[in-house]
Amino acid sequence: MPSFHLRSPLGLAFTFGFLFLSLSGQQVPDDQFSRRGNHVAAVLGDYLYVEGGEIARLVDGEVEKPNPTRPVNSTFSIPLNVAWTNKTVVFKETPVENEASMDHASVWTNDDGSGGSGTKMYLWGGERAYEAVTDEARNPRLRVFTADGRGGGSWGHEEVPNLDFVVRTAGGAGVGCGGFGLSLGGWSNKRSDFRVRHDGSMPVPGLVTHRITSSSSSSQQQPQPWGNESAPMHPPFGTLKMGRAVCLPTVGGDDGKATGLAVFMGGSALSRDSTQGAAAVLFNNVTMYDPTRRRWHSQVSTGQVPPPRMRFCTTAARSAATGTYEIFVYGGGSTLGLDEEQPYSDLHVLTVPGFRWFRVDLGTADDSIHKRQDLSCTAVPGTRLMISVGGWENSRDAKTWSRPDPWTKGIGVFDMTALRWVDRYDPAAGEYESPKMVRDWYQSRGLASVEWSSEETKQLFSSMLVQDSATTGGTGDDASNNNGGTQKDGNDSNNSSTNNTLPAIIGGTAGGVALVVLAGLLFVLIRRRRRQQQRQVEPASSGSSDFGGEWKQAPEQASLATSQELASLTRPHELASAPKTQEMCAVSYMHEMEAKQIQEVEGSGVVHELDAARGGGNTAWRQ
């Protein structure tokens, strides 16, 4: 067990002085607010809690000096049971006493996945800004926030045993799922874990797991309260920097009980001993972890795959009508590691179990409004709304801090069903439904186009596949009941419904005419045959022999049958509206094949349904 070393009195004075300079979220008036970032957010009850990070303020139009930002040493909440705009919303503040706020921490909740939210928020890891070393780094513990149901609460601690194989990290992909807290990858330094003896930051491989609830029942052997599991991804070291994760509560588990499936995406894969020179993790391969069964899965995705990025935000919403999940990916920064961090303003949606990406057209010429990284976005349970908090453009550009956020208080509200930014939050906005373009895709082609990476991965979503076939079978009623979308789409749907009756009418008429003509031909042929038989004075043949011969040499009848098929117009109609042509035009299969191969090479060694090894061997972080 490594020993802890106290800093010099001068260092301690600097640390406590730095804590004194921390800001709370509500102390900055709107006209002085510039930017917020590096925080975490979670829903507890009727409030969205925002914890930690940094904030920039303007004084006489200029950012503060010597540091443009200050740590936010306060937890504040945003009400979710009343309507507000970002100008009228009032934060409720809970000062954090004898604690230091953190950047890039992992946040978990004890939400049981039943559609509500938890009562506790767990904070693991993180690092203090501006090289400050705090007591949290010297004595790594799990911070626990207990909500009081009124927008406030209190902080406490939970000790972490077996610290010789669990290291406190920053920048990991964290999520609470299935009664477990998970944090994949990240890095560590003296500001996150004072035991680390390394110049700069050291990448930390593997998956930190913590059982935060006892509700997960399974026949599988349960992990210990804390563990460090090997991650068979991003070889050869299994590292990840600034990726993100979400939980799908109704997927995963065993014994017929879904307990949750964690989905990891994005970020950068690191080397063994440096956070520089990172390799992008592509979005066309989705990595998943079942914490109850302790198994890894991966699945190739298709469609409008997002460019590689890190520092983005992600959240998931489930449609009660179809049972599908949509994972929203917004913003972020480039993984190229350049001096100028390219910020992103786009928003993408991944639908599960279709594993199809869609790019959202935000419909604005000024995308600088939406460019941001190091932000949070959270889907509000029971609604169709997502709340985005904070974010800045480029942390390496000093001018970033002097350009105020276009959104007051740094808060934006997104309608996940209508796929547009709205000007207010309203708890009566209605429940979430999958966006129209997602529903259209399932109805036109959908799951028939999914190429599963393994049978085990397919079985994870078996209940969703049955529900999809029952609810999106492509009937006329399903197509006509699609709400939303443009009027043009609605007219196309109505015309399609009308045209479907037209082939039946034409086909029926053509068929009737064909029968009349056929009867006439048969009458003429039979009469001619009888006359020939009378002239030749031969015995009459059996009727079966005569009809057999006549059907074989009747090209007129074959021609009539062909005309009848063409007259039904079913094939031309299907070809004109078939989704296959549109899929090939909208999706570059060459791109998908190329991206798939790149990702598989990068992620080779991922064994589907692989038992996650218990890790005591991930000790490269310690010198």
C-alpha positions as CSV (number, residue, x, y, z in Angstrom):
1,M,0.0,0.0,0.0
2,P,1.6,3.3,-1.0
3,S,2.1,5.9,1.7
4,F,0.6,9.3,1.7
5,H,2.8,12.4,1.8
6,L,1.7,15.8,3.1
7,R,2.5,18.9,1.1
8,S,4.6,21.7,2.5
9,P,2.9,24.4,4.6
10,L,3.2,26.7,1.6
11,G,1.5,24.2,-0.5
12,L,-1.3,23.7,2.1
13,A,-1.8,27.5,2.3
14,F,-2.1,27.6,-1.5
15,T,-4.6,24.8,-1.5
16,F,-6.8,26.4,1.2
17,G,-6.4,29.8,-0.4
18,F,-7.6,28.3,-3.7
19,L,-10.6,26.8,-2.0
20,F,-11.4,30.3,-0.7
21,L,-11.4,31.7,-4.2
22,S,-14.0,29.1,-5.4
23,L,-17.3,30.4,-6.7
24,S,-20.8,29.1,-6.2
25,G,-23.1,28.8,-9.2
26,Q,-25.6,31.4,-8.1
27,Q,-23.2,34.1,-7.1
28,V,-22.6,35.2,-10.7
29,P,-25.3,37.5,-12.1
30,D,-26.5,36.8,-15.6
31,D,-24.9,39.9,-17.0
32,Q,-21.5,38.8,-15.7
33,F,-21.8,35.1,-16.5
34,S,-19.6,33.9,-19.4
35,R,-19.1,30.1,-19.4
36,R,-19.4,26.9,-17.3
37,G,-17.9,23.5,-17.9
38,N,-16.2,20.3,-16.6
39,H,-19.1,19.6,-14.2
40,V,-21.5,16.6,-13.9
41,A,-25.3,16.5,-13.7
42,A,-27.9,14.0,-12.5
43,V,-31.6,13.9,-11.9
44,L,-32.7,13.2,-8.3
45,G,-36.5,13.4,-7.8
46,D,-37.9,16.6,-9.2
47,Y,-34.5,18.3,-9.5
48,L,-31.6,18.3,-11.8
49,Y,-28.4,18.6,-9.7
50,V,-25.3,20.2,-11.1
51,E,-22.0,19.6,-9.3
52,G,-18.4,20.8,-9.6
53,G,-16.6,22.1,-12.6
54,E,-15.5,25.6,-13.3
55,I,-17.2,28.9,-14.2
56,A,-15.9,32.0,-16.0
57,R,-17.2,35.5,-15.2
58,L,-16.7,38.9,-16.8
59,V,-15.7,42.0,-14.8
60,D,-16.0,45.2,-16.7
61,G,-16.2,43.1,-19.9
62,E,-13.0,41.2,-19.2
63,V,-12.3,37.8,-17.7
64,E,-10.7,37.6,-14.3
65,K,-7.0,37.3,-13.8
66,P,-4.7,35.5,-13.4
67,N,-7.0,32.5,-14.0
68,P,-10.0,33.0,-16.4
69,T,-12.1,30.4,-14.5
70,R,-12.7,29.5,-10.9
71,P,-13.9,26.2,-9.4
72,V,-17.5,26.0,-8.4
73,N,-17.5,24.8,-4.8
74,S,-21.2,24.4,-4.6
75,T,-24.0,22.0,-5.6
76,F,-27.0,23.6,-7.1
77,S,-30.3,22.3,-8.4
78,I,-32.8,23.2,-11.2
79,P,-36.5,22.4,-10.6
80,L,-38.1,20.0,-13.0
81,N,-41.7,20.2,-11.7
82,V,-42.4,23.8,-12.8
83,A,-42.0,25.6,-16.1
84,W,-39.2,28.1,-16.6
85,T,-36.9,29.7,-19.1
86,N,-33.2,30.1,-18.7
87,K,-33.8,33.7,-17.7
88,T,-36.4,32.9,-15.1
89,V,-35.1,29.7,-13.6
90,V,-33.9,30.0,-10.0
91,F,-31.0,27.8,-8.8
92,K,-31.1,26.3,-5.3
93,E,-27.7,26.2,-3.8
94,T,-26.1,23.8,-1.4
95,P,-22.7,24.9,-0.2
96,V,-20.0,22.2,-0.2
97,E,-18.2,22.5,3.1
98,N,-14.7,21.1,3.7
99,E,-14.7,19.6,0.2
100,A,-13.2,20.6,-3.1
101,S,-15.1,20.6,-6.3
102,M,-13.7,18.5,-9.1
103,D,-13.4,18.5,-12.9
104,H,-14.0,15.5,-15.1
105,A,-15.5,13.3,-12.3
106,S,-17.8,10.3,-12.8
107,V,-21.3,10.6,-11.5
108,W,-23.7,7.7,-10.6
109,T,-27.2,7.5,-9.1
110,N,-29.1,4.8,-7.3
111,D,-31.9,4.9,-9.9
112,D,-33.4,1.4,-10.1
113,G,-34.4,1.9,-13.8
114,S,-38.1,1.9,-13.1
115,G,-38.6,5.2,-14.9
116,G,-38.2,7.5,-11.9
117,S,-35.0,8.7,-10.4
118,G,-32.8,7.9,-7.5
119,T,-32.3,9.7,-4.2
120,K,-28.5,9.6,-4.0
121,M,-25.7,10.9,-6.2
122,Y,-22.3,9.3,-6.1
123,L,-19.2,11.2,-7.2
124,W,-16.1,9.2,-8.1
125,G,-12.7,10.6,-9.0
126,G,-12.0,13.9,-10.8
127,E,-9.2,16.3,-10.4
128,R,-8.8,19.8,-9.0
129,A,-8.1,22.7,-11.5
130,Y,-4.9,24.6,-11.7
131,E,-2.6,22.0,-10.2
132,A,-4.2,22.2,-6.7
133,V,-3.8,19.0,-4.6
134,T,-6.7,18.5,-2.2
135,D,-7.6,16.1,0.6
136,E,-9.7,14.1,-1.8
137,A,-6.5,13.2,-3.7
138,R,-4.6,12.3,-0.5
139,N,-7.4,10.2,0.9
140,P,-9.4,8.8,-2.0
141,R,-13.1,8.2,-1.0
142,L,-16.4,8.0,-2.7
143,R,-18.5,11.2,-2.2
144,V,-22.2,10.6,-1.6
145,F,-24.9,13.2,-1.9
146,T,-28.3,12.5,-0.4
147,A,-31.2,14.6,-1.7
148,D,-33.7,16.0,0.6
149,G,-36.6,16.2,-1.9
150,R,-36.6,20.0,-1.9
151,G,-33.7,20.7,-4.2
152,G,-31.1,20.5,-1.4
153,G,-29.3,17.8,0.4
154,S,-26.1,16.9,2.2
155,W,-22.7,15.4,1.3
156,G,-21.0,12.4,3.0
157,H,-18.4,9.8,2.3
158,E,-18.0,6.1,1.7
159,E,-14.6,4.5,2.3
160,V,-13.0,2.6,-0.5
161,P,-11.3,-0.7,0.6
162,N,-8.6,-2.5,-1.4
163,L,-7.1,0.7,-2.7
164,D,-4.1,-1.2,-3.9
165,F,-5.9,-2.1,-7.1
166,V,-8.4,0.8,-7.4
167,V,-7.0,4.2,-8.4
168,R,-8.9,7.4,-8.3
169,T,-9.2,8.7,-11.9
170,A,-10.4,11.7,-13.9
171,G,-11.8,11.8,-17.4
172,G,-13.3,8.3,-17.3
173,A,-16.6,7.4,-19.0
174,G,-18.9,7.1,-15.9
175,V,-22.4,5.8,-15.6
176,G,-24.7,4.2,-13.0
177,C,-26.3,1.1,-14.4
178,G,-28.0,-2.0,-13.0
179,G,-27.2,-1.1,-9.4
180,F,-23.5,-0.5,-10.2
181,G,-21.3,2.5,-10.6
182,L,-19.0,2.2,-13.6
183,S,-16.0,4.3,-14.7
184,L,-14.1,3.2,-17.8
185,G,-10.6,4.5,-18.4
186,G,-9.5,8.0,-17.6
187,W,-6.2,9.2,-16.3
188,S,-4.6,9.9,-12.9
189,N,-2.2,12.4,-11.5
190,K,-1.4,13.9,-8.1
191,R,-4.5,16.0,-8.3
192,S,-6.7,13.0,-8.6
193,D,-4.8,10.4,-6.6
194,F,-1.7,11.6,-4.6
195,R,-0.2,8.1,-4.7
196,V,0.6,8.4,-8.4
197,R,4.3,9.0,-9.0
198,H,4.5,10.2,-12.6
199,D,5.3,13.4,-14.3
200,G,2.1,14.6,-15.8
201,S,-0.9,12.4,-16.1
202,M,-0.9,8.6,-16.4
203,P,-3.5,6.7,-18.4
204,V,-5.4,4.2,-16.3
205,P,-6.8,1.1,-18.1
206,G,-9.7,-1.0,-17.1
207,L,-13.2,-0.6,-15.7
208,V,-13.8,0.5,-12.1
209,T,-16.9,-1.1,-10.7
210,H,-18.8,-0.4,-7.5
211,R,-22.0,-2.0,-6.3
212,I,-24.1,0.9,-5.1
213,T,-27.4,-1.0,-4.5
214,S,-28.3,-4.5,-3.5
215,S,-31.3,-4.7,-5.9
216,S,-29.4,-6.6,-8.6
217,S,-30.4,-10.2,-8.3
218,S,-28.7,-12.7,-10.5
219,S,-27.6,-16.4,-10.6
220,Q,-24.2,-15.1,-11.7
221,Q,-21.5,-14.5,-9.1
222,Q,-21.8,-10.9,-7.9
223,P,-18.7,-8.7,-8.0
224,Q,-17.3,-7.4,-4.7
225,P,-18.4,-3.9,-3.7
226,W,-15.4,-2.5,-5.5
227,G,-13.5,-4.0,-8.4
228,N,-11.2,-3.2,-11.3
229,E,-12.2,-5.3,-14.3
230,S,-10.2,-5.7,-17.5
231,A,-11.7,-4.0,-20.5
232,P,-11.1,-6.1,-23.7
233,M,-11.3,-3.0,-25.9
234,H,-8.9,-0.5,-27.5
235,P,-5.9,-2.8,-27.5
236,P,-3.2,-3.2,-26.6
237,F,-3.7,-1.2,-23.3
238,G,-7.5,-0.9,-22.9
239,T,-7.3,2.9,-22.2
240,L,-9.9,5.5,-22.8
241,K,-9.9,9.3,-22.4
242,M,-13.0,11.6,-22.2
243,G,-15.5,9.0,-23.6
244,R,-19.1,9.0,-22.4
245,A,-21.6,6.3,-21.3
246,V,-25.3,5.9,-20.9
247,C,-27.4,3.1,-19.3
248,L,-30.3,1.2,-21.0
249,P,-32.2,0.0,-17.9
250,T,-34.5,-2.5,-19.6
251,V,-31.8,-4.5,-21.4
252,G,-29.2,-6.9,-20.1
253,G,-29.3,-9.2,-17.0
254,D,-30.4,-12.8,-16.9
255,D,-33.1,-15.0,-15.3
256,G,-35.6,-13.2,-17.4
257,K,-35.0,-9.9,-15.5
258,A,-33.5,-6.9,-17.2
259,T,-31.1,-5.1,-15.0
260,G,-29.4,-2.7,-17.3
261,L,-26.8,-2.4,-20.1
262,A,-24.1,0.2,-20.1
263,V,-23.2,1.7,-23.5
264,F,-19.7,3.3,-24.0
265,M,-18.8,5.5,-27.0
266,G,-16.4,8.1,-28.2
267,G,-13.3,9.5,-26.6
268,S,-9.7,8.6,-27.4
269,A,-7.6,5.5,-26.8
270,L,-4.3,6.3,-25.1
271,S,-0.9,4.7,-24.9
272,R,0.4,3.1,-21.7
273,D,2.2,6.0,-20.2
274,S,1.0,9.2,-21.8
275,T,-2.3,11.0,-22.4
276,Q,-0.8,12.6,-25.6
277,G,-0.9,11.1,-29.1
278,A,-4.3,9.6,-28.6
279,A,-6.1,7.6,-31.3
280,A,-9.8,8.3,-32.0
281,V,-12.4,5.8,-30.9
282,L,-14.9,5.5,-33.8
283,F,-18.7,5.7,-33.3
284,N,-19.5,2.9,-35.8
285,N,-18.6,0.3,-33.2
286,V,-20.8,0.4,-30.1
287,T,-19.2,-1.1,-26.9
288,M,-21.6,-2.4,-24.2
289,Y,-21.1,-3.9,-20.8
290,D,-23.6,-6.0,-18.8
291,P,-22.7,-5.3,-15.1
292,T,-24.8,-8.1,-13.7
293,R,-23.4,-10.8,-15.9
294,R,-20.0,-9.1,-16.2
295,R,-19.9,-9.6,-20.0
296,W,-18.7,-7.3,-22.8
297,H,-20.5,-7.0,-26.1
298,S,-20.0,-4.9,-29.3
299,Q,-22.2,-4.1,-32.2
300,V,-21.5,-2.4,-35.5
301,S,-23.7,0.6,-36.2
302,T,-24.7,2.1,-39.6
303,G,-26.2,5.3,-41.0
304,Q,-24.9,8.9,-40.5
305,V,-22.2,8.0,-38.0
306,P,-20.8,11.0,-36.0
307,P,-17.2,12.0,-36.6
308,P,-14.8,11.0,-33.8
309,R,-14.9,13.3,-30.7
310,M,-14.4,13.5,-27.0
311,R,-15.7,15.9,-24.3
312,F,-19.2,15.6,-25.7
313,C,-22.4,14.9,-23.8
314,T,-24.8,12.0,-24.2
315,T,-28.1,10.9,-22.8
316,A,-30.7,8.2,-23.6
317,A,-34.5,8.2,-23.7
318,R,-37.0,5.3,-24.2
319,S,-40.2,5.4,-26.2
320,A,-43.0,3.8,-24.3
321,A,-44.9,3.3,-27.5
322,T,-42.3,1.2,-29.3
323,G,-39.9,0.2,-26.5
324,T,-36.8,1.5,-28.5
325,Y,-34.1,3.6,-27.0
326,E,-32.6,6.7,-28.6
327,I,-29.1,7.8,-27.5
328,F,-28.4,11.5,-28.2
329,V,-24.8,12.7,-28.8
330,Y,-24.3,16.5,-28.7
331,G,-21.3,18.7,-29.1
332,G,-17.8,17.8,-28.1
333,G,-14.3,18.5,-29.3
334,S,-11.9,17.0,-31.9
335,T,-9.7,14.1,-30.9
336,L,-6.8,15.2,-33.1
337,G,-4.9,16.8,-30.2
338,L,-4.1,20.0,-32.0
339,D,-3.4,23.3,-30.4
340,E,-6.8,24.5,-31.4
341,E,-9.5,22.1,-30.1
342,Q,-12.2,22.1,-32.8
343,P,-15.6,22.3,-31.2
344,Y,-18.7,20.6,-32.6
345,S,-22.2,21.9,-32.8
346,D,-23.9,18.9,-34.4
347,L,-26.3,16.5,-32.7
348,H,-26.7,12.8,-33.6
349,V,-29.2,10.1,-32.6
350,L,-28.5,6.4,-32.3
351,T,-31.6,4.2,-32.2
352,V,-31.4,0.8,-30.4
353,P,-32.0,-2.0,-31.3
354,G,-31.7,-0.8,-34.8
355,F,-28.1,0.5,-34.2
356,R,-28.8,3.2,-36.8
357,W,-27.3,6.7,-36.6
358,F,-29.3,9.8,-37.7
359,R,-27.8,13.3,-38.0
360,V,-30.2,16.1,-36.8
361,D,-30.7,19.2,-38.9
362,L,-30.8,21.9,-36.2
363,G,-32.1,24.4,-38.8
364,T,-29.9,27.4,-37.9
365,A,-27.3,29.2,-40.0
366,D,-25.4,30.3,-36.9
367,D,-24.0,27.1,-35.5
368,S,-21.7,29.0,-33.1
369,I,-24.7,29.0,-30.8
370,H,-24.5,25.3,-30.4
371,K,-20.7,24.8,-30.5
372,R,-19.6,23.5,-27.1
373,Q,-17.6,20.9,-25.2
374,D,-17.2,19.8,-21.6
375,L,-20.9,20.2,-21.1
376,S,-23.7,18.0,-19.7
377,C,-27.0,17.0,-21.2
378,T,-29.7,15.1,-19.3
379,A,-33.0,13.6,-20.5
380,V,-35.7,14.4,-17.9
381,P,-37.6,11.3,-17.0
382,G,-41.3,11.3,-18.1
383,T,-40.8,14.1,-20.6
384,R,-39.6,14.6,-24.1
385,L,-37.1,17.3,-23.0
386,M,-33.3,17.2,-22.6
387,I,-31.5,19.9,-20.6
388,S,-28.0,21.0,-21.7
389,V,-25.9,22.8,-19.1
390,G,-22.6,24.6,-19.8
391,G,-19.9,24.1,-22.3
392,W,-17.2,26.2,-24.0
393,E,-15.7,26.4,-27.4
394,N,-12.0,25.9,-27.0
395,S,-10.3,25.8,-23.6
396,R,-6.9,26.5,-25.2
397,D,-8.1,29.8,-26.7
398,A,-7.9,32.6,-24.2
399,K,-10.7,34.5,-26.0
400,T,-13.1,31.6,-25.3
401,W,-13.7,32.9,-21.7
402,S,-14.5,36.4,-22.9
403,R,-17.1,35.3,-25.3
404,P,-20.3,34.9,-23.2
405,D,-22.4,31.8,-23.8
406,P,-25.3,32.6,-26.2
407,W,-27.6,30.9,-23.7
408,T,-28.4,32.7,-20.5
409,K,-26.8,30.8,-17.5
410,G,-25.5,28.4,-20.1
411,I,-28.8,26.4,-20.2
412,G,-30.5,25.1,-23.3
413,V,-33.6,22.9,-23.7
414,F,-34.0,20.4,-26.5
415,D,-37.2,18.6,-27.6
416,M,-36.0,15.1,-28.3
417,T,-39.2,14.1,-30.2
418,A,-39.5,17.2,-32.4
419,L,-35.7,17.4,-32.7
420,R,-35.4,21.2,-32.1
421,W,-34.2,23.6,-29.5
422,V,-37.0,25.2,-27.6
423,D,-37.2,28.5,-25.6
424,R,-38.5,27.1,-22.3
425,Y,-38.7,24.0,-20.1
426,D,-42.3,22.7,-19.4
427,P,-42.9,19.5,-17.4
428,A,-46.3,19.2,-19.3
429,A,-44.5,18.9,-22.6
430,G,-45.6,15.3,-22.9
431,E,-43.9,11.9,-22.8
432,Y,-41.0,11.0,-25.1
433,E,-41.8,9.4,-28.5
434,S,-39.2,8.4,-31.0
435,P,-38.6,11.1,-33.6
436,K,-40.5,10.6,-36.9
437,M,-37.4,9.9,-38.9
438,V,-36.6,7.0,-36.5
439,R,-40.1,5.6,-36.7
440,D,-40.1,5.9,-40.5
441,W,-36.9,3.9,-40.6
442,Y,-38.2,1.1,-38.5
443,Q,-41.4,0.9,-40.6
444,S,-39.7,1.0,-44.0
445,R,-36.8,-1.4,-43.4
446,G,-35.8,-1.4,-39.8
447,L,-34.5,-4.5,-38.0
448,A,-34.4,-6.5,-41.2
449,S,-31.3,-4.5,-42.2
450,V,-29.4,-5.1,-38.9
451,E,-26.4,-7.3,-39.3
452,W,-25.7,-8.5,-35.8
453,S,-22.1,-8.8,-34.7
454,S,-22.9,-12.0,-32.7
455,E,-25.9,-14.1,-31.8
456,E,-25.2,-13.3,-28.1
457,T,-25.5,-9.6,-28.8
458,K,-28.7,-10.2,-30.6
459,Q,-30.1,-12.1,-27.7
460,L,-29.6,-9.1,-25.4
461,F,-32.3,-7.3,-27.4
462,S,-34.6,-10.3,-28.0
463,S,-37.5,-8.8,-26.1
464,M,-37.2,-5.5,-28.0
465,L,-37.1,-7.3,-31.3
466,V,-40.4,-9.1,-30.6
467,Q,-42.0,-5.8,-29.6
468,D,-40.7,-4.1,-32.7
469,S,-42.1,-6.7,-35.0
470,A,-45.5,-6.4,-33.3
471,T,-45.7,-2.6,-33.2
472,T,-43.9,-1.6,-36.4
473,G,-45.0,-4.2,-38.8
474,G,-45.5,-1.7,-41.6
475,T,-49.3,-1.8,-41.7
476,G,-51.3,1.0,-43.2
477,D,-52.5,2.1,-39.8
478,D,-48.9,2.4,-38.5
479,A,-47.8,4.5,-41.5
480,S,-50.8,6.8,-41.3
481,N,-50.5,7.4,-37.5
482,N,-47.1,8.9,-37.6
483,N,-47.3,12.3,-35.9
484,G,-44.9,15.1,-36.6
485,G,-42.8,15.6,-39.7
486,T,-43.5,17.9,-42.6
487,Q,-46.7,18.2,-44.5
488,K,-44.9,16.8,-47.5
489,D,-44.3,13.5,-45.7
490,G,-47.9,13.4,-44.6
491,N,-49.1,13.9,-48.2
492,D,-46.8,11.2,-49.4
493,S,-48.2,8.8,-46.8
494,N,-51.8,9.6,-47.9
495,N,-51.0,9.2,-51.5
496,S,-49.3,5.9,-50.8
497,S,-52.4,4.7,-49.0
498,T,-54.6,5.8,-51.9
499,N,-52.4,4.2,-54.5
500,N,-52.5,0.9,-52.7
501,T,-56.2,0.6,-53.6
502,L,-55.6,1.5,-57.2
503,P,-53.7,-1.7,-58.2
504,A,-56.5,-3.8,-56.7
505,I,-59.1,-2.0,-58.8
506,I,-57.1,-2.2,-62.0
507,G,-56.1,-5.8,-61.3
508,G,-59.7,-6.8,-60.7
509,T,-60.9,-5.2,-63.9
510,A,-58.1,-6.7,-66.0
511,G,-58.7,-10.1,-64.4
512,G,-62.4,-10.0,-65.3
513,V,-61.7,-9.1,-68.9
514,A,-59.1,-11.9,-69.1
515,L,-61.6,-14.5,-67.9
516,V,-64.1,-13.4,-70.5
517,V,-61.5,-13.6,-73.3
518,L,-60.2,-16.9,-72.0
519,A,-63.7,-18.4,-72.0
520,G,-64.3,-17.3,-75.6
521,L,-61.0,-18.8,-76.7
522,L,-61.7,-22.1,-75.1
523,F,-65.1,-22.2,-76.8
524,V,-63.6,-21.5,-80.2
525,L,-60.8,-24.0,-79.7
526,I,-63.1,-26.8,-78.5
527,R,-65.5,-26.3,-81.4
528,R,-62.6,-26.4,-83.9
529,R,-61.2,-29.5,-82.3
530,R,-64.5,-31.3,-82.6
531,R,-64.8,-30.4,-86.3
532,Q,-61.3,-31.8,-86.9
533,Q,-62.3,-35.0,-85.1
534,Q,-65.4,-35.3,-87.2
535,R,-63.5,-34.8,-90.5
536,Q,-60.8,-37.4,-89.6
537,V,-63.4,-39.9,-88.3
538,E,-61.3,-40.8,-85.3
539,P,-62.4,-41.9,-81.9
540,A,-62.8,-39.0,-79.5
541,S,-59.9,-38.4,-77.1
542,S,-60.4,-38.1,-73.4
543,G,-61.1,-34.6,-72.1
544,S,-58.0,-34.6,-69.8
545,S,-55.7,-35.3,-72.7
546,D,-57.3,-32.7,-74.9
547,F,-57.1,-30.0,-72.1
548,G,-53.5,-31.0,-71.3
549,G,-52.5,-30.4,-74.9
550,E,-54.4,-27.2,-75.3
551,W,-52.8,-25.6,-72.1
552,K,-49.3,-26.4,-73.4
553,Q,-49.8,-24.7,-76.7
554,A,-51.8,-21.7,-75.8
555,P,-49.4,-18.6,-76.0
556,E,-52.4,-16.3,-75.9
557,Q,-53.3,-17.4,-72.4
558,A,-49.7,-16.9,-71.2
559,S,-49.7,-13.5,-72.7
560,L,-52.9,-12.7,-70.9
561,A,-51.4,-13.8,-67.6
562,T,-48.4,-11.6,-68.1
563,S,-50.6,-8.7,-68.9
564,Q,-52.7,-9.3,-65.8
565,E,-49.5,-9.1,-63.6
566,L,-48.4,-5.8,-65.2
567,A,-51.9,-4.4,-64.9
568,S,-51.9,-4.9,-61.1
569,L,-49.1,-2.3,-60.9
570,T,-47.8,-3.8,-57.7
571,R,-44.3,-4.2,-58.8
572,P,-43.8,-0.7,-60.4
573,H,-45.3,0.8,-57.2
574,E,-43.1,-1.2,-54.9
575,L,-40.0,-0.3,-56.9
576,A,-40.9,3.4,-56.9
577,S,-41.3,3.6,-53.2
578,A,-39.0,0.8,-52.0
579,P,-36.7,1.9,-49.1
580,K,-33.8,-0.1,-50.4
581,T,-33.0,2.5,-53.1
582,Q,-33.1,5.3,-50.6
583,E,-30.9,3.4,-48.1
584,M,-28.2,2.9,-50.7
585,C,-28.3,6.6,-51.7
586,A,-28.3,7.8,-48.1
587,V,-25.6,5.5,-46.8
588,S,-22.2,4.8,-48.2
589,Y,-21.6,1.2,-47.8
590,M,-18.0,1.6,-48.9
591,H,-17.6,4.1,-46.0
592,E,-19.3,1.7,-43.6
593,M,-17.1,-1.2,-44.7
594,E,-14.0,0.9,-44.4
595,A,-14.9,2.3,-41.0
596,K,-15.9,-1.1,-39.8
597,Q,-12.5,-2.6,-40.8
598,I,-10.7,0.3,-39.2
599,Q,-12.6,-0.1,-36.0
600,E,-12.2,-3.8,-35.9
601,V,-8.5,-3.5,-36.3
602,E,-8.4,-0.9,-33.6
603,G,-10.7,-2.9,-31.4
604,S,-9.4,-6.4,-32.3
605,G,-9.4,-8.8,-29.5
606,V,-12.9,-7.9,-28.4
607,V,-14.4,-11.2,-27.6
608,H,-18.2,-11.2,-27.5
609,E,-19.7,-12.7,-24.3
610,L,-16.2,-12.6,-22.7
611,D,-16.2,-13.0,-19.0
612,A,-14.6,-9.9,-17.7
613,A,-11.5,-10.8,-15.8
614,R,-11.0,-9.6,-12.3
615,G,-8.2,-7.1,-12.4
616,G,-5.5,-6.9,-9.8
617,G,-3.0,-6.5,-12.6
618,N,-3.8,-3.0,-13.7
619,T,-1.0,-1.5,-11.7
620,A,0.8,0.4,-14.5
621,W,-0.3,3.7,-12.9
622,R,1.9,3.3,-9.9
623,Q,5.6,3.8,-9.9
